């Protein structure tokens, strides 16, 4: 009889491989434990954060506190030209903080510039939206409010940190780099700046002034952006970046202070 105990072997039902199924189960266990704990939480041991704006504010405060690592699991992540995450990412890396991001393969369709924003991006099975700072604090996605507001929980309780770390390590092991070793990102840092302004509706002349570039350079960068996105026009490019072009037909959310 063939030995199917090895990593990556499919389960008997012909569904997910054993290691993926185990990862899903572990992530579900973390969520269930979070729900149980929130019913008894008191003081500051488990801080609930409500609303995108508040989550963003907490992320901005978390960034300068990171000393060694920021590990980020995002099942999906949409492109937002107003998002401050790129600046927070750069601030972390400039201080020597190791930043890692893992997302699902489908995110690469709905967010085609993500690998340019995060050259170390990895893709694989991601079942828990969570952030781990210095292996000592975690930010975990909670349930939406009745009004549809997103929530998150911030805690340094080790009974949450340890299992989330386990999920992180398993997720990372099952993921693969999006870019091959030595492969350059599709868009340069300058082209990402041009793409961001393009997504906010800025015209070439305005982009040139804001970035202190010549109009010809902006036109050249816009052509490159269209080629990378497979877009026929600026409008198509904006739709593609926002996840509404081609196969990317829905907007999704996430939190990403450093990745």
BALOBA-1460 file (C-alpha; in Angstrom, 3 decimals):
// residues 259
<rec num="1" residu="x" x="0.000" y="0.000" z="0.000"/>
<rec num="2" residu="x" x="1.304" y="3.450" z="-0.863"/>
<rec num="3" residu="x" x="2.407" y="5.574" z="2.107"/>
<rec num="4" residu="x" x="0.398" y="8.841" z="2.040"/>
<rec num="5" residu="x" x="1.753" y="10.323" z="5.236"/>
<rec num="6" residu="x" x="4.149" y="12.686" z="3.494"/>
<rec num="7" residu="x" x="3.619" y="16.445" z="3.307"/>
<rec num="8" residu="x" x="1.352" y="17.490" z="0.492"/>
<rec num="9" residu="x" x="-0.354" y="14.123" z="-0.037"/>
<rec num="10" residu="x" x="-4.076" y="14.413" z="-0.749"/>
<rec num="11" residu="x" x="-6.474" y="13.119" z="1.854"/>
<rec num="12" residu="x" x="-8.533" y="9.990" z="1.314"/>
<rec num="13" residu="x" x="-11.506" y="12.011" z="0.117"/>
<rec num="14" residu="x" x="-9.551" y="13.399" z="-2.806"/>
<rec num="15" residu="x" x="-9.872" y="16.965" z="-1.492"/>
<rec num="16" residu="x" x="-7.172" y="19.186" z="-0.046"/>
<rec num="17" residu="x" x="-3.724" y="17.799" z="0.727"/>
<rec num="18" residu="x" x="-3.299" y="16.770" z="4.347"/>
<rec num="19" residu="x" x="-0.976" y="19.647" z="5.213"/>
<rec num="20" residu="x" x="-3.382" y="22.224" z="3.736"/>
<rec num="21" residu="x" x="-6.351" y="20.656" z="5.498"/>
<rec num="22" residu="x" x="-4.459" y="20.686" z="8.805"/>
<rec num="23" residu="x" x="-3.567" y="24.349" z="8.288"/>
<rec num="24" residu="x" x="-7.224" y="25.203" z="7.681"/>
<rec num="25" residu="x" x="-8.221" y="23.341" z="10.850"/>
<rec num="26" residu="x" x="-5.584" y="25.131" z="12.920"/>
<rec num="27" residu="x" x="-6.722" y="28.535" z="11.604"/>
<rec num="28" residu="x" x="-10.342" y="27.654" z="12.456"/>
<rec num="29" residu="x" x="-9.252" y="26.699" z="15.967"/>
<rec num="30" residu="x" x="-7.621" y="30.116" z="16.452"/>
<rec num="31" residu="x" x="-10.811" y="31.877" z="15.354"/>
<rec num="32" residu="x" x="-12.953" y="29.761" z="17.657"/>
<rec num="33" residu="x" x="-10.641" y="30.454" z="20.585"/>
<rec num="34" residu="x" x="-10.797" y="34.175" z="19.807"/>
<rec num="35" residu="x" x="-14.587" y="34.122" z="19.876"/>
<rec num="36" residu="x" x="-14.569" y="32.308" z="23.226"/>
<rec num="37" residu="x" x="-11.992" y="34.662" z="24.728"/>
<rec num="38" residu="x" x="-13.764" y="37.842" z="23.648"/>
<rec num="39" residu="x" x="-16.759" y="36.855" z="25.744"/>
<rec num="40" residu="x" x="-14.549" y="36.940" z="28.859"/>
<rec num="41" residu="x" x="-11.986" y="39.588" z="27.861"/>
<rec num="42" residu="x" x="-11.347" y="42.398" z="30.291"/>
<rec num="43" residu="x" x="-8.893" y="45.255" z="30.689"/>
<rec num="44" residu="x" x="-6.344" y="45.650" z="27.913"/>
<rec num="45" residu="x" x="-5.471" y="41.995" z="27.447"/>
<rec num="46" residu="x" x="-7.550" y="41.772" z="24.267"/>
<rec num="47" residu="x" x="-8.198" y="45.090" z="22.542"/>
<rec num="48" residu="x" x="-11.054" y="45.286" z="20.065"/>
<rec num="49" residu="x" x="-10.650" y="47.719" z="17.176"/>
<rec num="50" residu="x" x="-13.699" y="48.694" z="15.121"/>
<rec num="51" residu="x" x="-13.779" y="50.300" z="11.685"/>
<rec num="52" residu="x" x="-11.267" y="50.659" z="8.857"/>
<rec num="53" residu="x" x="-10.096" y="54.080" z="10.067"/>
<rec num="54" residu="x" x="-9.373" y="52.838" z="13.590"/>
<rec num="55" residu="x" x="-7.618" y="49.736" z="12.302"/>
<rec num="56" residu="x" x="-5.464" y="51.957" z="10.084"/>
<rec num="57" residu="x" x="-4.607" y="54.211" z="13.036"/>
<rec num="58" residu="x" x="-3.519" y="51.237" z="15.122"/>
<rec num="59" residu="x" x="-1.392" y="49.947" z="12.266"/>
<rec num="60" residu="x" x="0.367" y="53.306" z="12.040"/>
<rec num="61" residu="x" x="1.084" y="53.150" z="15.780"/>
<rec num="62" residu="x" x="2.263" y="49.560" z="15.559"/>
<rec num="63" residu="x" x="4.840" y="50.228" z="12.840"/>
<rec num="64" residu="x" x="7.424" y="52.159" z="14.910"/>
<rec num="65" residu="x" x="7.113" y="49.608" z="17.717"/>
<rec num="66" residu="x" x="8.337" y="46.735" z="15.536"/>
<rec num="67" residu="x" x="11.967" y="45.877" z="16.231"/>
<rec num="68" residu="x" x="12.703" y="42.653" z="14.382"/>
<rec num="69" residu="x" x="9.885" y="41.124" z="12.346"/>
<rec num="70" residu="x" x="6.449" y="41.871" z="10.918"/>
<rec num="71" residu="x" x="4.805" y="38.809" z="9.401"/>
<rec num="72" residu="x" x="1.553" y="39.285" z="7.541"/>
<rec num="73" residu="x" x="-1.081" y="36.781" z="6.365"/>
<rec num="74" residu="x" x="-3.700" y="38.231" z="4.015"/>
<rec num="75" residu="x" x="-6.155" y="35.849" z="2.313"/>
<rec num="76" residu="x" x="-6.928" y="38.717" z="-0.088"/>
<rec num="77" residu="x" x="-5.840" y="42.313" z="-0.413"/>
<rec num="78" residu="x" x="-7.169" y="45.005" z="-2.735"/>
<rec num="79" residu="x" x="-5.242" y="47.917" z="-4.152"/>
<rec num="80" residu="x" x="-6.015" y="51.265" z="-2.554"/>
<rec num="81" residu="x" x="-4.049" y="54.272" z="-3.879"/>
<rec num="82" residu="x" x="-4.734" y="56.119" z="-0.616"/>
<rec num="83" residu="x" x="-3.423" y="53.296" z="1.555"/>
<rec num="84" residu="x" x="-0.475" y="54.305" z="3.760"/>
<rec num="85" residu="x" x="0.899" y="50.757" z="3.939"/>
<rec num="86" residu="x" x="3.692" y="51.303" z="1.380"/>
<rec num="87" residu="x" x="5.095" y="54.158" z="3.459"/>
<rec num="88" residu="x" x="4.831" y="52.079" z="6.645"/>
<rec num="89" residu="x" x="6.508" y="49.155" z="4.887"/>
<rec num="90" residu="x" x="9.395" y="51.311" z="3.797"/>
<rec num="91" residu="x" x="9.796" y="52.791" z="7.276"/>
<rec num="92" residu="x" x="10.011" y="49.286" z="8.744"/>
<rec num="93" residu="x" x="12.525" y="48.061" z="6.196"/>
<rec num="94" residu="x" x="14.655" y="51.174" z="6.600"/>
<rec num="95" residu="x" x="15.074" y="50.224" z="10.266"/>
<rec num="96" residu="x" x="16.131" y="46.707" z="9.358"/>
<rec num="97" residu="x" x="12.815" y="45.070" z="10.266"/>
<rec num="98" residu="x" x="12.161" y="41.836" z="8.375"/>
<rec num="99" residu="x" x="8.790" y="42.120" z="6.646"/>
<rec num="100" residu="x" x="6.980" y="39.236" z="4.990"/>
<rec num="101" residu="x" x="3.599" y="38.908" z="3.296"/>
<rec num="102" residu="x" x="1.753" y="35.782" z="2.168"/>
<rec num="103" residu="x" x="-1.501" y="35.898" z="0.224"/>
<rec num="104" residu="x" x="-3.607" y="33.590" z="-1.917"/>
<rec num="105" residu="x" x="-2.881" y="33.155" z="-5.633"/>
<rec num="106" residu="x" x="-6.232" y="34.755" z="-6.558"/>
<rec num="107" residu="x" x="-5.053" y="38.037" z="-5.020"/>
<rec num="108" residu="x" x="-2.436" y="38.302" z="-7.756"/>
<rec num="109" residu="x" x="-5.327" y="38.581" z="-10.233"/>
<rec num="110" residu="x" x="-7.434" y="41.074" z="-8.284"/>
<rec num="111" residu="x" x="-4.348" y="43.085" z="-7.244"/>
<rec num="112" residu="x" x="-1.888" y="42.840" z="-10.172"/>
<rec num="113" residu="x" x="0.547" y="45.473" z="-8.831"/>
<rec num="114" residu="x" x="1.018" y="43.725" z="-5.482"/>
<rec num="115" residu="x" x="4.241" y="41.953" z="-6.437"/>
<rec num="116" residu="x" x="5.717" y="45.320" z="-7.455"/>
<rec num="117" residu="x" x="4.746" y="46.810" z="-4.098"/>
<rec num="118" residu="x" x="6.071" y="43.772" z="-2.215"/>
<rec num="119" residu="x" x="8.875" y="42.041" z="-4.172"/>
<rec num="120" residu="x" x="9.236" y="39.421" z="-1.404"/>
<rec num="121" residu="x" x="5.562" y="38.486" z="-1.750"/>
<rec num="122" residu="x" x="4.682" y="34.808" z="-1.443"/>
<rec num="123" residu="x" x="1.473" y="33.025" z="-2.429"/>
<rec num="124" residu="x" x="-0.148" y="29.931" z="-1.024"/>
<rec num="125" residu="x" x="-3.068" y="28.757" z="1.114"/>
<rec num="126" residu="x" x="-3.967" y="31.494" z="3.619"/>
<rec num="127" residu="x" x="-6.854" y="30.823" z="5.999"/>
<rec num="128" residu="x" x="-6.322" y="33.455" z="8.674"/>
<rec num="129" residu="x" x="-5.992" y="37.237" z="8.331"/>
<rec num="130" residu="x" x="-3.451" y="38.140" z="10.969"/>
<rec num="131" residu="x" x="-0.321" y="40.160" z="11.616"/>
<rec num="132" residu="x" x="2.513" y="39.060" z="13.907"/>
<rec num="133" residu="x" x="4.855" y="41.714" z="15.316"/>
<rec num="134" residu="x" x="8.199" y="40.595" z="16.779"/>
<rec num="135" residu="x" x="6.665" y="37.182" z="17.520"/>
<rec num="136" residu="x" x="5.137" y="38.838" z="20.601"/>
<rec num="137" residu="x" x="1.938" y="40.590" z="19.495"/>
<rec num="138" residu="x" x="-0.781" y="39.674" z="17.050"/>
<rec num="139" residu="x" x="-3.517" y="41.543" z="15.240"/>
<rec num="140" residu="x" x="-6.293" y="39.155" z="14.206"/>
<rec num="141" residu="x" x="-9.325" y="39.850" z="12.064"/>
<rec num="142" residu="x" x="-12.597" y="39.679" z="13.996"/>
<rec num="143" residu="x" x="-16.202" y="39.380" z="12.922"/>
<rec num="144" residu="x" x="-17.898" y="42.333" z="11.231"/>
<rec num="145" residu="x" x="-20.264" y="44.401" z="13.331"/>
<rec num="146" residu="x" x="-23.997" y="44.298" z="12.674"/>
<rec num="147" residu="x" x="-23.521" y="47.469" z="10.606"/>
<rec num="148" residu="x" x="-20.875" y="45.793" z="8.457"/>
<rec num="149" residu="x" x="-17.838" y="47.493" z="9.997"/>
<rec num="150" residu="x" x="-14.646" y="45.403" z="10.015"/>
<rec num="151" residu="x" x="-13.078" y="44.598" z="13.369"/>
<rec num="152" residu="x" x="-9.726" y="43.353" z="14.600"/>
<rec num="153" residu="x" x="-8.272" y="42.197" z="17.901"/>
<rec num="154" residu="x" x="-4.850" y="43.233" z="19.170"/>
<rec num="155" residu="x" x="-3.236" y="41.213" z="21.929"/>
<rec num="156" residu="x" x="0.049" y="40.028" z="23.387"/>
<rec num="157" residu="x" x="-1.586" y="37.114" z="25.182"/>
<rec num="158" residu="x" x="0.650" y="34.149" z="24.509"/>
<rec num="159" residu="x" x="-2.318" y="31.791" z="24.281"/>
<rec num="160" residu="x" x="-3.064" y="33.653" z="21.036"/>
<rec num="161" residu="x" x="0.452" y="34.563" z="19.936"/>
<rec num="162" residu="x" x="1.686" y="30.960" z="20.009"/>
<rec num="163" residu="x" x="-1.101" y="29.405" z="17.874"/>
<rec num="164" residu="x" x="-1.046" y="32.323" z="15.409"/>
<rec num="165" residu="x" x="2.709" y="31.814" z="15.081"/>
<rec num="166" residu="x" x="2.040" y="28.157" z="14.340"/>
<rec num="167" residu="x" x="-0.403" y="29.151" z="11.612"/>
<rec num="168" residu="x" x="2.134" y="31.631" z="10.237"/>
<rec num="169" residu="x" x="4.976" y="29.103" z="10.036"/>
<rec num="170" residu="x" x="2.765" y="26.489" z="8.385"/>
<rec num="171" residu="x" x="1.413" y="29.069" z="5.933"/>
<rec num="172" residu="x" x="4.895" y="30.280" z="5.062"/>
<rec num="173" residu="x" x="6.170" y="26.736" z="4.499"/>
<rec num="174" residu="x" x="3.316" y="26.001" z="2.089"/>
<rec num="175" residu="x" x="3.824" y="29.228" z="0.135"/>
<rec num="176" residu="x" x="6.181" y="30.016" z="-2.738"/>
<rec num="177" residu="x" x="7.773" y="33.290" z="-3.893"/>
<rec num="178" residu="x" x="5.812" y="35.160" z="-6.539"/>
<rec num="179" residu="x" x="8.980" y="36.458" z="-8.183"/>
<rec num="180" residu="x" x="11.796" y="34.123" z="-9.122"/>
<rec num="181" residu="x" x="15.244" y="34.671" z="-7.543"/>
<rec num="182" residu="x" x="16.836" y="37.691" z="-9.198"/>
<rec num="183" residu="x" x="13.628" y="38.628" z="-11.018"/>
<rec num="184" residu="x" x="12.797" y="42.333" z="-10.984"/>
<rec num="185" residu="x" x="9.292" y="43.458" z="-10.004"/>
<rec num="186" residu="x" x="7.055" y="44.295" z="-12.984"/>
<rec num="187" residu="x" x="6.919" y="47.965" z="-11.969"/>
<rec num="188" residu="x" x="9.679" y="50.098" z="-10.493"/>
<rec num="189" residu="x" x="9.201" y="52.250" z="-7.425"/>
<rec num="190" residu="x" x="8.756" y="55.349" z="-9.615"/>
<rec num="191" residu="x" x="6.257" y="53.591" z="-11.847"/>
<rec num="192" residu="x" x="4.283" y="52.584" z="-8.744"/>
<rec num="193" residu="x" x="4.105" y="56.255" z="-7.799"/>
<rec num="194" residu="x" x="2.838" y="57.078" z="-11.276"/>
<rec num="195" residu="x" x="0.305" y="54.220" z="-11.062"/>
<rec num="196" residu="x" x="-0.947" y="55.470" z="-7.698"/>
<rec num="197" residu="x" x="-1.591" y="58.961" z="-9.044"/>
<rec num="198" residu="x" x="-3.098" y="57.522" z="-12.210"/>
<rec num="199" residu="x" x="-5.539" y="55.553" z="-10.030"/>
<rec num="200" residu="x" x="-6.621" y="58.745" z="-8.263"/>
<rec num="201" residu="x" x="-7.508" y="60.397" z="-11.575"/>
<rec num="202" residu="x" x="-4.441" y="62.621" z="-12.033"/>
<rec num="203" residu="x" x="-3.518" y="63.598" z="-15.586"/>
<rec num="204" residu="x" x="-0.012" y="63.251" z="-17.014"/>
<rec num="205" residu="x" x="0.905" y="66.922" z="-16.589"/>
<rec num="206" residu="x" x="-0.245" y="66.875" z="-12.969"/>
<rec num="207" residu="x" x="1.675" y="63.653" z="-12.293"/>
<rec num="208" residu="x" x="4.784" y="65.182" z="-13.844"/>
<rec num="209" residu="x" x="4.549" y="68.230" z="-11.588"/>
<rec num="210" residu="x" x="3.862" y="66.260" z="-8.422"/>
<rec num="211" residu="x" x="6.720" y="63.816" z="-9.006"/>
<rec num="212" residu="x" x="9.086" y="66.370" z="-10.532"/>
<rec num="213" residu="x" x="9.324" y="64.409" z="-13.775"/>
<rec num="214" residu="x" x="9.100" y="65.311" z="-17.417"/>
<rec num="215" residu="x" x="5.790" y="64.728" z="-19.182"/>
<rec num="216" residu="x" x="7.574" y="62.423" z="-21.629"/>
<rec num="217" residu="x" x="8.837" y="60.224" z="-18.775"/>
<rec num="218" residu="x" x="5.336" y="60.046" z="-17.328"/>
<rec num="219" residu="x" x="3.928" y="59.033" z="-20.729"/>
<rec num="220" residu="x" x="6.581" y="56.328" z="-21.006"/>
<rec num="221" residu="x" x="5.809" y="55.040" z="-17.519"/>
<rec num="222" residu="x" x="2.075" y="55.024" z="-18.211"/>
<rec num="223" residu="x" x="2.696" y="52.903" z="-21.328"/>
<rec num="224" residu="x" x="4.695" y="50.446" z="-19.235"/>
<rec num="225" residu="x" x="1.925" y="50.309" z="-16.616"/>
<rec num="226" residu="x" x="-0.656" y="49.565" z="-19.309"/>
<rec num="227" residu="x" x="1.536" y="46.799" z="-20.754"/>
<rec num="228" residu="x" x="2.094" y="45.188" z="-17.339"/>
<rec num="229" residu="x" x="-1.623" y="45.289" z="-16.566"/>
<rec num="230" residu="x" x="-2.664" y="44.152" z="-20.037"/>
<rec num="231" residu="x" x="-4.810" y="47.279" z="-20.282"/>
<rec num="232" residu="x" x="-5.809" y="49.056" z="-23.475"/>
<rec num="233" residu="x" x="-6.422" y="52.432" z="-21.878"/>
<rec num="234" residu="x" x="-5.845" y="54.407" z="-18.715"/>
<rec num="235" residu="x" x="-9.398" y="53.622" z="-17.639"/>
<rec num="236" residu="x" x="-8.785" y="49.902" z="-18.121"/>
<rec num="237" residu="x" x="-5.584" y="50.203" z="-16.089"/>
<rec num="238" residu="x" x="-7.395" y="51.875" z="-13.198"/>
<rec num="239" residu="x" x="-10.088" y="49.189" z="-13.282"/>
<rec num="240" residu="x" x="-7.436" y="46.462" z="-13.288"/>
<rec num="241" residu="x" x="-5.593" y="47.977" z="-10.328"/>
<rec num="242" residu="x" x="-8.820" y="48.243" z="-8.363"/>
<rec num="243" residu="x" x="-9.702" y="44.605" z="-8.964"/>
<rec num="244" residu="x" x="-12.528" y="45.351" z="-11.367"/>
<rec num="245" residu="x" x="-10.815" y="44.534" z="-14.624"/>
<rec num="246" residu="x" x="-10.653" y="41.100" z="-16.197"/>
<rec num="247" residu="x" x="-10.930" y="38.311" z="-13.601"/>
<rec num="248" residu="x" x="-10.593" y="40.699" z="-10.693"/>
<rec num="249" residu="x" x="-14.236" y="41.594" z="-10.280"/>
<rec num="250" residu="x" x="-14.590" y="42.216" z="-6.563"/>
<rec num="251" residu="x" x="-13.026" y="44.406" z="-3.936"/>
<rec num="252" residu="x" x="-11.698" y="42.801" z="-0.793"/>
<rec num="253" residu="x" x="-10.206" y="44.209" z="2.340"/>
<rec num="254" residu="x" x="-7.238" y="43.657" z="4.579"/>
<rec num="255" residu="x" x="-4.750" y="45.234" z="6.914"/>
<rec num="256" residu="x" x="-1.108" y="45.562" z="6.014"/>
<rec num="257" residu="x" x="1.129" y="47.885" z="8.004"/>
<rec num="258" residu="x" x="4.328" y="46.128" z="7.014"/>
<rec num="259" residu="x" x="4.697" y="43.365" z="4.539"/>
